[in-house]
Amino acid sequence: MEPLQLNDFLNYRFLSQPKFAPGGARAAFAVANCNEEENAYESRLWLWEGGALRQLTDLGKEAQYLWEDETHILFPAVRSAAEKKRAEAKDQFTPFYRLDVTGGEALPAFTLPFAAGPVYRVTETLYVAVGLIDANHPDYYKLDKEGRAAVAKEYEENRDYEVLDEIPFWINGQGFVNKRRTALFLCNVATGEVSRVTEPLLSVDSVAVSGTDVYFTGESYTAKSREISALWKLDCLTGEARCLQETMPIRVHGLLTAGDRLLALGTDSKRHGLNENAFVYGVNPADGSLTLIRAEEENMYSSVGSDCRYGGGESCQARGREVFHLTTRWGNSHLYRLTPGGESLPVLTEDGSIDAFAVSPDSDTVLLVAMYGCRLQELYAYDLASGALTQVSHFNDAPLAGKYVAQPQRLTLESGGWEIEGWVLLPRDFDPAKTYPAVLDIHGGPKTVYGPVFYHEMQLWANRGYFVLYCNPMGSDGRGNAFADIRGHYGETDYENIMDFTDVVLSKYPQIDKKRVAVTGGSYGGFMTNWIIGHTNRFACAASQRSISNWLSFYGVSDIGPMFATDQCDGDPFDTPEKLWAHSPLRYAKNVVTPTLFIHSDEDHRCPMPEGMQMFTALTDRGVPARLCYFRGENHELSRSGKPKHRIRRLKEITDWIEKYTK
């Protein structure tokens, strides 16, 4: 078989957003791909009907959409010359186009006078939309051309300044967000009438539509969010919004309507902190009071990692009074359903990852975007009645045709009182009589998982002649709340689990040269890479990506710093700084002798540049070989959705560094 190449991911297709039409006769979904020449991504809409696939759009900019009725799709796009001119002038507006899926061109439908996010259809003419606003100019959507030009001039005159008076002052993927809020708008697309429902300082978290009523949660704050939402009810026919609960007793992860029921997913975080899995509550639509339906110890989404996705989709959807949802169990994500009585039942439990799904409202068909058999994403149809699973797309057959794809070899071990799950990829043309180098890869989170799914970087290293090993230590998802809870213990049992796993792999595969093993990881995996090199010299080299090195500095510079650092370290910088410092890899940098590459991005506001710079400085100052590759215009998602050329450079930097010290 031919070897997989570093830039082969440019030919992969990424599927997302499956949604059935209201009657369930057909469904749409999005297909994205890399455009190396433009150093960007393209996305187009496709139709699934009668078991056949058909492309609907071809501009390459269609990703989000909603069904207007059984045959028409609405999607936001900037297409006309006038729209492009407005966009270039940084005007805030969102044009929607209407496409008849039975044939014809997309035609202008309506334009919303703000930057719209999710849009929900209430009636034939009434919609609610979540839109981004500047609380300093909350009525921007009402302004005429001259008024908007005046705001644009003000922004231009102040573009060299940022004035901050609240936290978080920036958010990964969004940049500075001071006084930026997500507002709820009620829109009549027939008359063009638009009204902002929420006050300027309130930020909307979740929305659920029930007939002509809309329920939403959000928090109004100055200086600092308390992460505590209020519950509101909007009557779309009268435009009246009423607060049902000023302070919800849980951190609401989402609202959902299931038949005649309003549900809330959330947790009070008292048992296991911020990473605690959500319980399911019934919400009284009259007063917002909660009734526990299910105390769920597992999550209700997929957290299986891969670097071969682009776009998203539903992880939870109601059909009648039942709720279908994804859930991560060990290293796989499955489809489950929650009965009205709160019983959780498995629906589809194939090994692999279901990334998004849609349930037909009037048949037994579930449409899935999934990664099965260590292959790339494809579209699958699952029949609830017969249990038959059918692959209905073949977008990614060609990119991997004739290429070596290493099949994950699962192994388990006992470590720290837990059963730990991991996998090993064998090198291409593996010969048991030869010796090979290896790469230990550590996932982020830590509340995510690795699983038996296709990971481009790991497959590349296996094709370059490496064993690749990876596992889910304590702190990972898929094993319930207790397993995921490592608050105050970062670098302890999790480190022990990873080292024990490495020892077991080296014992089982004596073909691995123990002196030629590299370690790498990103985010939490970057933290753990930094931690490992300060606690052992067993690795030939390391590549630390988008890492944390100092919890004390992370507290003040990360978009999640104040809440995540204090929660996960079980301490704070003022009363118990020793706790944060004790679990900071920088404290142990004096012990490092391992040559280390650091990868960071200038717009990463989750694990900002100073985190990598501090470790890089400490190593270089002490004479340890080190290199820092700094990416401009990228954020925390560099390895998953960064610009194609930047993703190539990132993986080349890591691979070259590893090969320098292991071959």
C-alpha positions as CSV (number, residue, x, y, z in Angstrom):
1,M,0.0,0.0,0.0
2,E,1.1,3.6,-0.7
3,P,2.0,5.7,2.3
4,L,-0.3,8.4,3.6
5,Q,1.2,11.9,3.0
6,L,1.2,14.9,5.3
7,N,-1.0,17.0,3.0
8,D,-3.5,14.3,2.1
9,F,-6.0,15.9,4.5
10,L,-6.4,18.6,1.8
11,N,-8.5,16.0,-0.1
12,Y,-10.7,14.9,2.8
13,R,-14.4,15.8,2.9
14,F,-16.0,16.9,6.2
15,L,-19.7,16.3,6.8
16,S,-21.9,18.2,9.2
17,Q,-25.4,19.6,10.0
18,P,-27.8,16.8,8.9
19,K,-31.4,18.0,9.2
20,F,-34.7,16.5,8.1
21,A,-37.4,18.6,6.3
22,P,-40.5,19.1,8.5
23,G,-42.3,16.1,7.0
24,G,-39.3,13.8,7.0
25,A,-39.3,13.1,3.3
26,R,-35.8,14.4,2.7
27,A,-32.8,15.7,4.6
28,A,-30.0,18.2,3.9
29,F,-26.4,18.3,5.2
30,A,-23.2,20.2,4.6
31,V,-20.0,19.0,3.0
32,A,-16.8,21.0,3.5
33,N,-13.3,20.7,2.0
34,C,-10.0,22.5,2.1
35,N,-9.0,25.0,-0.6
36,E,-5.2,25.2,-0.5
37,E,-5.0,28.0,-3.1
38,E,-7.3,30.2,-1.1
39,N,-5.9,28.9,2.2
40,A,-9.5,28.5,3.4
41,Y,-12.4,26.1,3.6
42,E,-15.4,25.7,1.3
43,S,-18.8,24.3,2.2
44,R,-21.7,23.3,0.1
45,L,-25.2,21.9,0.9
46,W,-26.3,18.5,-0.3
47,L,-29.7,16.7,-0.3
48,W,-30.5,13.1,0.8
49,E,-33.7,11.8,-0.7
50,G,-34.9,8.3,-1.5
51,G,-31.5,6.9,-0.6
52,A,-29.8,9.1,-3.3
53,L,-27.5,12.2,-2.8
54,R,-27.6,15.4,-4.8
55,Q,-25.6,18.6,-4.5
56,L,-27.7,21.7,-3.9
57,T,-25.3,24.6,-3.9
58,D,-21.9,25.4,-5.3
59,L,-20.7,28.8,-4.2
60,G,-18.6,27.1,-1.5
61,K,-19.9,29.3,1.3
62,E,-23.0,27.5,2.4
63,A,-22.7,25.8,5.8
64,Q,-25.6,26.9,8.1
65,Y,-29.2,26.5,7.0
66,L,-32.8,25.8,8.2
67,W,-35.8,24.2,6.6
68,E,-38.5,26.7,5.8
69,D,-41.0,24.0,4.7
70,E,-41.0,20.6,3.1
71,T,-39.2,21.8,-0.1
72,H,-37.4,25.1,0.7
73,I,-34.2,25.8,2.6
74,L,-33.1,29.1,3.9
75,F,-29.4,29.8,4.3
76,P,-27.3,32.9,5.1
77,A,-24.9,34.0,2.3
78,V,-23.3,37.2,0.9
79,R,-23.8,36.8,-2.8
80,S,-24.7,40.0,-4.6
81,A,-22.4,42.8,-5.4
82,A,-24.2,45.1,-3.1
83,E,-24.0,42.6,-0.2
84,K,-20.3,42.2,-0.8
85,K,-19.8,45.9,-0.7
86,R,-21.6,46.2,2.6
87,A,-19.6,43.3,4.0
88,E,-16.3,44.9,3.0
89,A,-17.4,48.1,4.8
90,K,-17.9,45.9,7.9
91,D,-21.6,46.6,8.0
92,Q,-23.6,44.2,10.3
93,F,-26.3,42.4,8.5
94,T,-27.3,38.8,7.4
95,P,-28.8,38.1,4.0
96,F,-30.8,34.9,3.7
97,Y,-31.5,33.1,0.5
98,R,-34.3,30.7,-0.3
99,L,-33.6,27.5,-2.3
100,D,-36.2,25.2,-3.7
101,V,-34.7,21.7,-3.3
102,T,-36.8,20.3,-6.1
103,G,-35.0,22.6,-8.6
104,G,-34.1,26.2,-9.4
105,E,-31.6,28.8,-8.2
106,A,-31.3,30.3,-4.8
107,L,-33.1,33.6,-4.6
108,P,-33.0,36.4,-2.0
109,A,-35.5,35.8,0.8
110,F,-34.9,38.5,3.5
111,T,-32.1,40.3,5.2
112,L,-31.7,40.7,9.0
113,P,-30.2,44.0,10.1
114,F,-27.7,42.5,12.5
115,A,-25.0,39.7,12.6
116,A,-27.3,36.7,13.1
117,G,-26.3,33.4,14.6
118,P,-28.9,30.6,15.2
119,V,-32.3,31.3,13.6
120,Y,-35.6,29.6,14.6
121,R,-38.8,29.4,12.6
122,V,-41.9,30.1,14.7
123,T,-44.6,30.7,12.1
124,E,-44.7,31.2,8.4
125,T,-43.6,34.8,8.9
126,L,-42.2,35.0,12.4
127,Y,-38.7,34.0,13.3
128,V,-36.5,34.5,16.4
129,A,-32.8,34.9,15.9
130,V,-29.8,35.2,18.2
131,G,-27.6,38.1,17.1
132,L,-24.4,39.6,18.2
133,I,-24.6,43.2,19.4
134,D,-22.4,45.9,21.0
135,A,-24.0,47.0,24.2
136,N,-22.6,50.5,23.5
137,H,-24.7,50.5,20.3
138,P,-27.6,48.2,21.1
139,D,-30.0,49.8,18.6
140,Y,-27.6,49.5,15.7
141,Y,-30.1,47.3,13.9
142,K,-32.5,50.3,13.8
143,L,-30.0,52.7,12.2
144,D,-30.3,53.9,8.6
145,K,-27.3,54.0,6.3
146,E,-26.0,57.3,7.7
147,G,-26.3,56.1,11.3
148,R,-24.4,52.9,10.5
149,A,-21.7,54.8,8.7
150,A,-21.3,57.0,11.8
151,V,-20.8,53.8,14.0
152,A,-18.3,52.4,11.5
153,K,-16.4,55.7,11.6
154,E,-16.3,55.5,15.4
155,Y,-15.0,52.0,15.2
156,E,-12.3,53.0,12.7
157,E,-11.2,56.0,14.8
158,N,-10.8,53.7,17.8
159,R,-9.3,50.6,16.1
160,D,-6.0,51.2,17.8
161,Y,-7.5,51.0,21.3
162,E,-9.3,48.4,23.4
163,V,-11.0,49.6,26.6
164,L,-11.7,46.7,29.0
165,D,-14.0,46.9,32.0
166,E,-15.2,43.3,32.3
167,I,-14.1,39.7,32.1
168,P,-13.8,37.6,30.0
169,F,-12.2,40.4,27.9
170,W,-11.6,38.0,25.0
171,I,-12.9,34.6,23.9
172,N,-11.1,32.1,21.8
173,G,-12.3,32.4,18.2
174,Q,-13.9,35.7,18.8
175,G,-11.2,38.1,19.9
176,F,-12.0,41.0,22.3
177,V,-15.6,40.8,23.5
178,N,-15.9,43.6,25.9
179,K,-19.6,44.7,26.0
180,R,-20.4,42.3,23.2
181,R,-23.6,40.3,23.9
182,T,-25.8,37.8,22.2
183,A,-29.3,39.3,21.9
184,L,-32.6,37.7,21.0
185,F,-34.5,39.3,18.2
186,L,-38.1,38.8,17.0
187,C,-38.3,39.1,13.3
188,N,-41.3,39.4,10.9
189,V,-39.9,38.5,7.5
190,A,-43.1,39.5,5.7
191,T,-43.1,43.1,7.0
192,G,-39.4,43.4,7.7
193,E,-40.2,44.5,11.3
194,V,-37.4,43.5,13.8
195,S,-37.3,44.1,17.5
196,R,-34.7,43.3,20.1
197,V,-36.3,41.3,22.9
198,T,-33.5,41.3,25.4
199,E,-31.9,44.2,27.3
200,P,-28.5,45.4,26.0
201,L,-26.3,43.8,28.7
202,L,-28.1,40.4,28.7
203,S,-26.3,37.6,26.8
204,V,-28.5,34.7,25.6
205,D,-27.3,31.2,26.3
206,S,-30.0,28.8,25.0
207,V,-33.3,28.9,23.1
208,A,-36.2,26.5,22.7
209,V,-39.3,27.0,20.6
210,S,-42.7,25.7,21.7
211,G,-45.5,26.7,19.3
212,T,-45.6,30.5,19.3
213,D,-43.8,30.7,22.6
214,V,-40.0,30.9,22.9
215,Y,-38.1,30.0,26.1
216,F,-34.6,31.3,26.5
217,T,-31.9,31.6,29.2
218,G,-29.4,34.4,29.6
219,E,-27.5,36.5,32.1
220,S,-27.3,40.3,32.3
221,Y,-24.0,41.4,33.9
222,T,-21.4,44.1,34.2
223,A,-17.8,43.5,35.0
224,K,-18.1,39.7,35.5
225,S,-20.4,37.0,34.5
226,R,-21.6,34.8,37.4
227,E,-22.4,31.9,35.0
228,I,-26.0,31.9,36.5
229,S,-28.8,32.4,34.0
230,A,-32.3,33.7,34.2
231,L,-35.2,31.9,32.4
232,W,-37.5,33.9,30.1
233,K,-40.6,33.3,28.1
234,L,-41.4,35.2,24.9
235,D,-44.9,35.3,23.4
236,C,-44.1,35.8,19.7
237,L,-47.6,36.9,18.9
238,T,-47.6,39.8,21.3
239,G,-43.9,40.4,21.6
240,E,-44.1,40.3,25.4
241,A,-41.1,38.7,27.2
242,R,-41.6,37.6,30.8
243,C,-38.9,36.5,33.3
244,L,-39.9,33.1,34.9
245,Q,-36.9,32.6,37.0
246,E,-34.4,35.4,37.9
247,T,-31.8,32.9,39.1
248,M,-31.8,29.3,37.8
249,P,-30.6,26.8,40.4
250,I,-28.5,25.1,37.8
251,R,-25.9,26.0,35.2
252,V,-28.1,25.5,32.1
253,H,-26.3,23.6,29.3
254,G,-29.4,23.8,27.0
255,L,-33.1,24.0,26.7
256,L,-35.2,21.5,24.6
257,T,-38.9,21.0,23.8
258,A,-40.1,17.4,23.6
259,G,-43.7,17.2,22.6
260,D,-45.6,19.1,25.3
261,R,-42.7,19.2,27.6
262,L,-40.0,21.8,28.2
263,L,-36.7,20.3,29.3
264,A,-33.5,21.8,30.7
265,L,-30.1,20.1,30.7
266,G,-27.8,21.4,33.5
267,T,-26.0,20.9,36.8
268,D,-25.3,22.8,39.9
269,S,-21.6,21.7,39.7
270,K,-21.5,21.0,43.4
271,R,-20.3,17.4,43.2
272,H,-17.7,17.4,40.5
273,G,-17.1,21.1,39.5
274,L,-17.4,22.6,36.1
275,N,-16.9,19.3,34.3
276,E,-19.9,17.6,35.9
277,N,-22.3,16.0,33.5
278,A,-25.7,17.5,33.1
279,F,-28.9,16.2,34.7
280,V,-32.2,16.3,32.8
281,Y,-35.0,18.4,34.3
282,G,-38.6,19.1,33.4
283,V,-39.4,22.9,33.4
284,N,-42.8,24.2,34.5
285,P,-43.6,26.6,31.7
286,A,-45.7,28.7,34.0
287,D,-43.1,29.6,36.6
288,G,-39.8,28.0,35.5
289,S,-39.6,25.6,38.4
290,L,-37.6,22.4,37.9
291,T,-38.4,18.7,38.4
292,L,-35.6,16.2,38.1
293,I,-36.3,13.6,35.4
294,R,-32.9,11.9,35.2
295,A,-29.7,12.1,37.3
296,E,-27.4,11.3,34.4
297,E,-23.8,10.4,35.3
298,E,-22.7,10.1,31.6
299,N,-22.5,13.0,29.2
300,M,-25.2,13.7,26.5
301,Y,-22.9,14.6,23.6
302,S,-19.9,13.2,21.8
303,S,-16.4,14.0,23.0
304,V,-14.4,11.6,20.8
305,G,-11.5,13.5,19.4
306,S,-10.3,13.7,15.7
307,D,-8.6,16.2,13.5
308,C,-10.8,15.3,10.6
309,R,-14.0,17.3,11.2
310,Y,-15.2,20.7,10.1
311,G,-18.6,21.9,11.1
312,G,-21.0,20.5,13.7
313,G,-24.6,19.4,14.2
314,E,-27.2,18.3,16.7
315,S,-26.1,16.1,19.6
316,C,-29.6,16.1,21.2
317,Q,-33.0,16.1,19.4
318,A,-36.6,15.4,20.5
319,R,-39.1,13.3,18.6
320,G,-42.4,13.5,20.3
321,R,-41.9,13.2,24.0
322,E,-38.7,11.2,23.7
323,V,-35.2,12.7,23.4
324,F,-32.5,11.1,21.2
325,H,-29.0,12.1,22.2
326,L,-25.3,11.2,21.7
327,T,-23.3,10.0,24.6
328,T,-19.6,9.1,25.1
329,R,-19.0,5.7,26.6
330,W,-15.3,4.7,27.0
331,G,-13.7,5.6,23.7
332,N,-16.8,5.7,21.5
333,S,-19.8,7.9,21.0
334,H,-23.2,6.2,20.8
335,L,-26.8,7.1,20.2
336,Y,-29.2,6.8,23.1
337,R,-32.8,7.8,23.8
338,L,-34.4,9.1,26.9
339,T,-37.9,8.0,27.6
340,P,-40.5,10.4,29.0
341,G,-40.1,8.6,32.3
342,G,-36.4,9.2,32.5
343,E,-35.1,5.8,31.4
344,S,-31.9,5.9,29.2
345,L,-31.8,3.3,26.5
346,P,-29.1,2.5,23.9
347,V,-30.1,2.9,20.2
348,L,-26.9,2.5,18.2
349,T,-23.6,1.4,19.9
350,E,-21.2,0.7,17.1
351,D,-17.5,1.3,17.9
352,G,-16.5,4.7,16.5
353,S,-17.9,8.2,16.7
354,I,-21.3,9.6,15.8
355,D,-20.5,13.3,15.2
356,A,-24.0,14.5,14.5
357,F,-27.5,13.1,13.7
358,A,-31.0,13.9,12.7
359,V,-34.2,11.8,13.5
360,S,-37.0,11.7,10.9
361,P,-40.2,13.1,12.4
362,D,-42.4,10.6,10.7
363,S,-40.4,7.4,10.0
364,D,-37.9,5.2,11.8
365,T,-34.9,6.7,10.0
366,V,-32.0,8.3,11.7
367,L,-29.4,10.1,9.5
368,L,-25.9,10.0,11.0
369,V,-22.6,11.7,10.3
370,A,-20.2,9.1,11.7
371,M,-16.6,7.8,11.7
372,Y,-16.7,4.0,11.6
373,G,-14.1,1.3,10.9
374,C,-11.2,3.9,11.4
375,R,-12.4,5.6,8.3
376,L,-13.2,9.3,7.6
377,Q,-16.7,10.8,8.0
378,E,-19.5,9.4,5.9
379,L,-23.3,9.7,6.0
380,Y,-25.2,6.7,7.4
381,A,-28.9,5.8,7.6
382,Y,-30.1,3.8,10.6
383,D,-33.5,2.1,10.8
384,L,-34.9,2.2,14.3
385,A,-37.3,-0.7,13.6
386,S,-34.9,-3.2,12.0
387,G,-31.6,-2.0,13.5
388,A,-30.0,-1.9,10.0
389,L,-27.2,0.5,9.5
390,T,-26.5,1.6,5.9
391,Q,-23.6,3.7,4.6
392,V,-25.2,6.1,2.1
393,S,-22.2,8.3,1.1
394,H,-18.7,7.7,-0.2
395,F,-17.2,11.1,-0.1
396,N,-13.9,9.9,1.4
397,D,-13.3,6.6,-0.5
398,A,-10.9,8.2,-3.0
399,P,-8.6,10.1,-0.6
400,L,-7.7,6.8,1.3
401,A,-7.8,4.4,-1.6
402,G,-4.6,2.3,-1.8
403,K,-3.3,4.1,1.3
404,Y,-2.1,2.4,4.5
405,V,-4.5,3.0,7.4
406,A,-3.3,1.6,10.7
407,Q,-6.1,-0.2,12.6
408,P,-6.2,0.7,16.3
409,Q,-5.1,-2.2,18.5
410,R,-7.0,-1.9,21.8
411,L,-5.5,-2.7,25.2
412,T,-6.5,-2.1,28.8
413,L,-4.6,-2.1,32.0
414,E,-5.1,-1.5,35.7
415,S,-3.6,1.8,37.0
416,G,-4.3,3.8,40.0
417,G,-7.3,1.7,40.9
418,W,-8.9,2.2,37.5
419,E,-9.1,0.2,34.3
420,I,-7.4,2.4,31.6
421,E,-8.2,2.0,27.9
422,G,-5.8,2.8,25.1
423,W,-4.8,1.9,21.6
424,V,-1.7,1.3,19.5
425,L,-1.2,1.9,15.8
426,L,1.4,-0.3,14.1
427,P,3.9,1.2,11.6
428,R,3.4,0.7,7.9
429,D,5.1,-2.5,6.6
430,F,5.5,-3.7,10.2
431,D,8.1,-6.4,10.6
432,P,8.2,-8.1,14.0
433,A,11.9,-8.7,13.6
434,K,12.8,-5.0,13.3
435,T,12.8,-2.1,15.8
436,Y,10.9,1.1,15.5
437,P,10.5,4.6,17.1
438,A,7.2,5.6,18.7
439,V,5.0,8.6,19.5
440,L,2.9,8.9,22.6
441,D,0.0,11.3,21.8
442,I,-2.1,12.9,24.7
443,H,-5.5,14.3,24.1
444,G,-6.9,17.7,25.3
445,G,-9.7,18.5,27.7
446,P,-8.9,16.7,29.8
447,K,-12.6,15.8,29.6
448,T,-12.5,14.4,26.1
449,V,-11.5,10.9,24.8
450,Y,-9.4,9.2,22.2
451,G,-11.1,6.3,20.5
452,P,-10.7,3.9,17.5
453,V,-11.3,6.6,15.0
454,F,-9.3,8.1,12.1
455,Y,-6.8,10.7,13.3
456,H,-4.7,12.2,10.5
457,E,-1.6,13.1,12.5
458,M,-1.5,9.7,14.1
459,Q,-1.9,7.9,10.7
460,L,0.8,10.0,9.2
461,W,3.3,9.0,11.9
462,A,2.3,5.3,11.5
463,N,3.0,5.7,7.8
464,R,6.3,7.3,8.6
465,G,7.4,4.1,10.4
466,Y,6.3,4.9,14.0
467,F,4.3,3.0,16.6
468,V,1.6,5.5,17.8
469,L,0.2,5.0,21.3
470,Y,-2.6,6.9,23.0
471,C,-4.9,6.3,26.0
472,N,-7.7,7.9,28.1
473,P,-6.2,8.6,31.6
474,M,-8.2,9.6,34.6
475,G,-9.8,13.0,33.9
476,S,-11.0,11.8,30.5
477,D,-14.7,11.6,29.5
478,G,-16.8,8.5,28.9
479,R,-16.5,6.9,32.3
480,G,-18.8,9.0,34.5
481,N,-18.3,11.9,36.7
482,A,-16.0,10.3,39.3
483,F,-13.4,9.2,36.7
484,A,-13.4,12.7,35.0
485,D,-13.0,14.6,38.3
486,I,-9.3,15.3,38.9
487,R,-9.8,18.7,40.5
488,G,-6.7,19.5,42.6
489,H,-4.9,16.5,41.3
490,Y,-3.6,17.4,37.8
491,G,-0.3,15.6,37.1
492,E,-0.9,12.9,39.7
493,T,-3.1,9.9,38.9
494,D,-3.4,11.0,35.2
495,Y,0.4,11.1,34.9
496,E,0.6,7.7,36.6
497,N,-2.0,6.3,34.2
498,I,-0.1,7.6,31.1
499,M,3.2,6.3,32.3
500,D,1.8,2.9,33.2
501,F,0.1,2.7,29.8
502,T,3.4,3.5,28.1
503,D,5.2,0.8,30.1
504,V,2.5,-1.8,29.1
505,V,2.8,-0.9,25.4
506,L,6.6,-1.2,25.5
507,S,6.3,-4.6,27.2
508,K,3.8,-5.9,24.7
509,Y,5.6,-4.5,21.7
510,P,9.3,-5.2,22.2
511,Q,9.9,-3.9,18.7
512,I,9.7,-0.3,20.1
513,D,13.1,1.2,20.8
514,K,12.7,2.6,24.3
515,K,15.3,5.3,23.5
516,R,13.4,6.6,20.5
517,V,10.0,7.4,22.0
518,A,8.6,11.0,21.6
519,V,5.7,12.6,23.4
520,T,3.2,15.2,22.2
521,G,-0.2,16.6,23.0
522,G,-2.3,19.8,22.8
523,S,-4.2,21.9,25.3
524,Y,-4.5,19.6,28.3
525,G,-2.2,17.3,26.3
526,G,0.2,20.2,26.1
527,F,0.0,20.7,29.8
528,M,0.7,17.0,30.3
529,T,3.6,17.1,27.9
530,N,5.1,20.0,29.9
531,W,4.5,18.1,33.1
532,I,6.0,14.9,31.7
533,I,9.3,16.5,30.7
534,G,9.7,18.0,34.2
535,H,9.2,14.7,35.8
536,T,11.0,12.1,33.6
537,N,13.7,12.1,31.0
538,R,12.5,8.9,29.4
539,F,11.4,10.6,26.2
540,A,13.8,11.4,23.3
541,C,11.9,14.6,22.5
542,A,8.6,16.4,23.1
543,A,6.2,18.6,21.1
544,S,4.0,20.7,23.4
545,Q,1.1,22.3,21.7
546,R,-1.3,25.2,22.9
547,S,-0.3,24.3,26.4
548,I,-0.7,25.5,30.0
549,S,2.6,25.9,31.9
550,N,1.6,28.2,34.9
551,W,-1.8,28.1,36.5
552,L,-1.2,31.4,38.2
553,S,-0.7,33.3,34.9
554,F,-3.4,31.2,33.2
555,Y,-5.9,32.5,35.7
556,G,-5.4,36.1,34.4
557,V,-4.9,35.7,30.7
558,S,-7.2,32.8,29.5
559,D,-10.8,33.4,28.5
560,I,-11.8,30.7,31.0
561,G,-8.9,31.4,33.5
562,P,-10.8,32.7,36.5
563,M,-13.3,29.9,36.7
564,F,-11.3,27.0,35.2
565,A,-8.0,27.5,37.0
566,T,-9.6,27.9,40.4
567,D,-12.1,25.0,39.8
568,Q,-9.6,22.5,38.4
569,C,-6.8,23.4,40.8
570,D,-9.2,23.5,43.8
571,G,-7.5,26.8,44.9
572,D,-7.0,30.4,43.9
573,P,-4.1,32.8,43.4
574,F,-4.7,34.8,46.5
575,D,-5.5,32.4,49.4
576,T,-4.0,29.2,48.2
577,P,-1.5,30.1,45.4
578,E,0.7,27.1,46.4
579,K,-2.0,24.8,45.0
580,L,-1.9,26.4,41.6
581,W,1.9,26.5,41.6
582,A,2.2,22.9,42.8
583,H,0.4,21.8,39.7
584,S,2.2,24.1,37.3
585,P,4.7,22.5,34.9
586,L,6.8,25.7,35.0
587,R,7.7,24.9,38.6
588,Y,9.5,21.8,37.5
589,A,11.1,23.2,34.4
590,K,14.5,23.2,36.1
591,N,14.4,19.4,35.8
592,V,13.9,19.3,32.0
593,V,16.6,17.8,29.7
594,T,14.2,16.8,26.9
595,P,14.5,18.7,23.6
596,T,11.1,20.3,23.2
597,L,9.1,22.0,20.5
598,F,6.4,24.5,21.4
599,I,3.4,25.3,19.1
600,H,1.2,28.3,19.9
601,S,-1.0,30.7,18.1
602,D,-1.3,34.5,18.6
603,E,-5.1,34.4,18.8
604,D,-5.4,31.5,21.1
605,H,-7.2,33.0,24.1
606,R,-7.8,29.6,25.7
607,C,-4.2,28.7,26.3
608,P,-2.5,32.0,25.3
609,M,1.0,32.5,24.0
610,P,2.6,33.4,27.4
611,E,2.0,29.8,28.5
612,G,4.3,28.4,25.9
613,M,6.7,31.3,26.1
614,Q,7.4,30.7,29.8
615,M,8.4,27.1,29.2
616,F,10.4,28.0,26.1
617,T,12.2,30.7,28.0
618,A,12.9,28.4,31.0
619,L,14.3,25.6,28.8
620,T,16.4,27.9,26.5
621,D,17.8,29.8,29.5
622,R,18.9,26.5,31.0
623,G,20.5,25.2,27.8
624,V,17.9,22.7,26.8
625,P,17.3,22.4,23.0
626,A,14.0,24.2,22.4
627,R,12.1,25.7,19.5
628,L,8.8,27.7,19.4
629,C,6.7,28.0,16.3
630,Y,4.2,30.9,16.6
631,F,1.2,31.0,14.2
632,R,-0.3,34.4,13.4
633,G,-4.0,34.6,12.8
634,E,-4.8,31.2,14.4
635,N,-6.5,30.3,17.7
636,H,-6.9,27.2,19.9
637,E,-8.4,25.3,17.0
638,L,-5.3,25.4,14.8
639,S,-4.9,21.6,14.5
640,R,-8.6,21.1,13.7
641,S,-9.8,24.1,11.7
642,G,-6.8,26.3,11.2
643,K,-6.0,27.5,7.7
644,P,-5.0,24.6,5.5
645,K,-1.4,25.9,4.9
646,H,-1.0,26.5,8.6
647,R,-2.1,23.0,9.4
648,I,0.4,21.7,7.0
649,R,3.2,23.8,8.6
650,R,2.1,22.8,12.1
651,L,2.2,19.1,11.4
652,K,5.5,19.4,9.5
653,E,7.1,21.2,12.4
654,I,6.0,18.5,14.8
655,T,7.0,15.6,12.5
656,D,10.4,17.1,11.6
657,W,11.2,17.7,15.3
658,I,10.2,14.1,16.2
659,E,12.2,12.7,13.4
660,K,15.3,14.8,14.2
661,Y,15.5,13.1,17.6
662,T,14.2,9.6,16.9
663,K,15.6,8.6,13.5
